[in-house]
Amino acid sequence: MQLATRLDRISEPQTILMAKLGRELRAQGIQVTDLSLGEPDFKTPQHIIDAATVAMDQGYTKYPPIAGFPELRQAIAAKLKRDNNLDYLPEETMVSTGAKQVLANTILCLLNPGDEAIIPTPFWVTYASLVSLAEAKSVFIPCGINDHFKLTPERLEAAITERSRMFIFSSPCNPTGAVYTKEELAALAQVFVKYPDIIIVSDEIYEYINYNGRHESIAQFPELRDRVVVVNGFAKGFAMTGWRLGYMAAPAELIKACDKFQSQFTSGANSIAQRAAITALTADLTPTMDMVQAFEERKEYFIPALQSIDGLKLSQPDGAFYAFPDISSYFGKSDGETVIRNADDMAMYLLHKGHVIGVSGAAFGDDNCIRFSFAASMEVLQQGVEKIRAALARLH
Ligand code: PLP
């Protein structure tokens, strides 16, 4: 069969590949510790599950409006006011099949072949694949561990060309856990003010998983109001990864474009998940905050534990649930069999020789680091740390 060349522009996420390799080892009877997962290890809160059951009983089993039920769009607008002090009308919001589809709609509705999208690295892998699908070009700005993985206004401005049409970032960031402060966002906003052709795509899906306190959105600056796309969803904050539901807030013109696009791709997001999501947004957030507290307790254990391992350099994650240690001090070392030349080698070494799964930083645009998720029980984290320690101690 001759497949379309379009497929060559995207690659399978490394996270999925690592999970597959892990399953293969398990099938051989090897006990593997999985720290590769990008999802909360909690069950969806019961009141959200109950709302889905009620929705099915009430007959919400037919095609929904393409852009989402009006009550959900209303709840999203109210949430943006309540949590972020942002003023959006329901018509300036839209619901899709996961934040991933929000990003796909946005990127494919805005970028033309040859346009440039600026992406600070490390970044969430999907951004660059979607930019490639649009036949546009990703322009990466490396932000290493010494910058706490954050972009400065000077470096942003240096990357802007006359072809720049989009800027894509996440805060809190997957994979680094970096969180931009209001002052840092304001400084970036000052640069964007000078370049009105650039749309800012702000992925805020880890909003609630923030150990700094209040989440800050770049949409809060009135001078950027007409060209920020806020991307958010239910997967991380409400432990709803499998429900596949995300949303956006943006100028009405872009919402209309995404509505048209989505009408030919999916006919809108799952109706039952949408009804349950109204409950998620309007009910008390205690279950979310309990989950965040559990992540924070694990972080308090996990980060110092990794820091205590020789040769690992860490930046404190202020949000999300990932550690992203720099492992470059091991490059050139070997256990007598395998030489570690880069992050991919290290991920494979840890998998095959240490039986612990992390994800190579190369997948996120940083070849010096490995991502370990702490969305796992304390017992699994302790096991993981000891396996990493033992495997690295064998490298000389
Ligand atoms: N954005 C970031 C930064 C993510 O880490 C993820 C999921 O891993 C998503 C978006 C996708 O979210 P969803 O599951 O709602 O499609």
Residues whose N, C-alpha, C, O or C-beta is under 5 A from the ligand:
A	BS01	PLP	G38 T97 G98 A99 K100 Q101 W124 S170 N174 D203 I205 G233 A235 T241 L245 G246
